[in-house]
Amino acid sequence: MDKLSWQVRLMGLIALVLGALLVFQVFYVLPTIRTQQVEMAQAQQQEVARNIARELDFDLKRSEETLTKMAQLAAFRNMDLVNQKQIMATIIETSRRFSSLFVMDTEGWFVSGSVEDLSRYQTRSYADELFFSVPFEHGEVHFALPRFFSELGVITSVSVPIESDTGERVGVLRGGMKLNDLIESVANYPLEEGQIVFLVDNQGMVVAHSGINLSALEGGPLSLDSSDRLLVQAIVAGEIGVGGEHEHEGVPFFGSYAILESNGWGVVVEAPISAILAESNVLAGRLLSVNIALFAIALGVTLVFTRQITIQQRQAEEALRESEERFRTIVETTPGLLMITDPRGNFTYISPNCEEFTGYAQEELLTAQKWWVHEDDVSRTMELFQQ
């Protein structure tokens, strides 16, 4: 029984070690791996968001620089309307970026432009519009909210102040800028599995999206309002951050964002948490399967080993009982006196019929040991043992 208990304890220890290993993996290793994957995903998302923002900023600022340089030409500084129109017509012919160009005077009226018929734009003053007041009154570049035109696509406008040689503001140069190439570059940007990227203006409207065909929406492009999303709210508020975990339509996401320096628009890169943790979930499944298999193997070995030990012990106990039974039979049927001694001459067994021969009970003889045995007999017996 001691042998069986020792084996059972050993196998129990193995099972305990496997169980502790499983607990360690589930509550430490896997959470650590998940945390590392989320951190890696965040770093990768930040890099993508910033790269896209840099590319878009470069494109938008290049258009802004083109308008700024135009505003510094003599025809614009001196408000030479005839030469202005010629220059703007040339720019429109050679540029893929601008769809239209206009000049407004100090009162917000359109006075020249790249279009053939300017009269339809001269029905009122636009002095109360931001695209005029921001550059004229504050001397700042103004990017208008994007608009969709079926014949041109998505258009935004960029307005810059026009200053005379004396530094006095004499008007505003406004350029309509096509965003089709910019939108396509965002939609086709290479991303990791499960990731999406979208561009929003500073009101939360989606301008470009890698996972949605905005033209196929019922309301068309610029009809998808994402202002209810946590990261977009941060962009609209102008908060500089990196993003984090959030939920949209009941699905947990992890995303990062970057704000364009040129116009305050934002680039959001995100992916469902399930996609980010897909690799760790697969690893968790494999670890669980391996541990269950090891535990099952250990349990099977324990059962088989214990059964074999039990059978062997039963066989040994049965053999011992048979041996004892044979010994008892021999003792009880032997007519003479049977004695067993150890190598030192001390008797360890005396047959029960000893009282017939010696007059003493078995217990008394075993206690007294040698007193009734002749020393010569003991010596001769020990000599025989030694031979």
Summary of the structure (lengths in Angstrom):
residues: 387
radius of gyration: 48.6
end to end distance: 37.9
largest distance: 153.5
contacts: 1126
relative contact order: 0.11
helix: 53%
strand: 20%
